[in-house]
Amino acid sequence: MGFFIFLPLILPLTAWPIARLAEQHLHPRAATRLLTAMAAVMALCSTVCLALLMVVGTAQLPGNPLPDGWSDPEVRAAVPYDEIAGKVAIPALFAVAAVCVRTAWRHFRLRRRAHRALTGLPSTEVAVLRDDTPYAYALPGARRDRIVVTTALLGSLDPGERRALFAHERAHLTARHHRYLLTVQLAARANPFLRPLSTAVSYTTERWADEEAAAVIGSRRTVARAIGKAALLSRGAPVPALAGFTGLASFAAPGPIPRRVAALLGPAPLIRDWPPVFTAVGFAAWGAAAGTAVSAMSSANSAVTMFIILHAATPL
């Protein structure tokens, strides 16, 4: 097993180049799916290796509940620097589990709060809130998806821009963007090296919805104008926490807005599932794919090897 058990913990670094290049050179749909898949696999692999290291560390503690044979020198010899790595892995894995549970719980709690806030309103697809703060968001539901928008934002947009807003939010709901976002958020909690992928997916899901909205209403310029106007209206406005779902509420964030508007004012991105090989984004994609594959093989090899060693060390 040796040092291979540590590889999945650092191999997410190989995905950093594709995280930025995918935003710029891939269709947003392809970029979202690619980055989410890589983040999920790498996070799972690094968590598996942390669990294996924790077993070695726990077996060294006095009074541990594990079989005595698991603390034999043969088991510890399978992991380099077993005493340090094993004991560090114990709090690390508990921290990963705690922060992932907290993230998932917060996500579902916000969804419940958002649905409760709509109690008493007509059960239509679009829920209009009387609020002086301009924001909108897509709210997925177990029975019905809804679009939430305030009167302040609706009153500031012309009919074409309203169509763009609703098309954007429907695209979020139809493509289930909240699942991609939750997946990469959990992955980033499991391994901090995956945070660039989480940030990139937050952007590409918005770009994906932008492109779908432009295709529906037939005007990229109208969508760009709606994004820019919503961003100006929301500047400095205290957006409620419930608006943290994917949607036009994110237009208030100053970072990606100019890039999204510039992308919409340019030609539509080419639709391809994988970039050309002999390009910067192609090399980055293959490098990230190789890192993901090596991470999967390393974690699988470590898990099988550890199982065999522990089985042999366990007294019958």
WOPE-V380709 format. One record per run of one state. SS is the DSSP state (@ for helix, = for strand, . for the rest). FROM is the first residue (numbers start at 0). TO is the last residue. If there is no record, write none. Layout:
# WOPE-V380709
ss->[SS;SS]
from->[FROM;FROM]
to->[TO;TO]
This chain:
# WOPE-V380709
ss->[.;@;.;@;.;@;.;@;.;@;.;=;.;=;.;=;@;.;@;.;@;.;@;.;@;.;@;.;@;.;@;.;@;.]
from->[0;3;25;27;59;67;71;72;76;81;117;125;129;135;139;145;150;154;158;174;176;190;191;217;219;234;240;244;247;252;253;265;279;313]
to->[2;24;26;58;66;70;71;75;80;116;124;128;134;138;144;149;153;157;173;175;189;190;216;218;233;239;243;246;251;252;264;278;312;315]
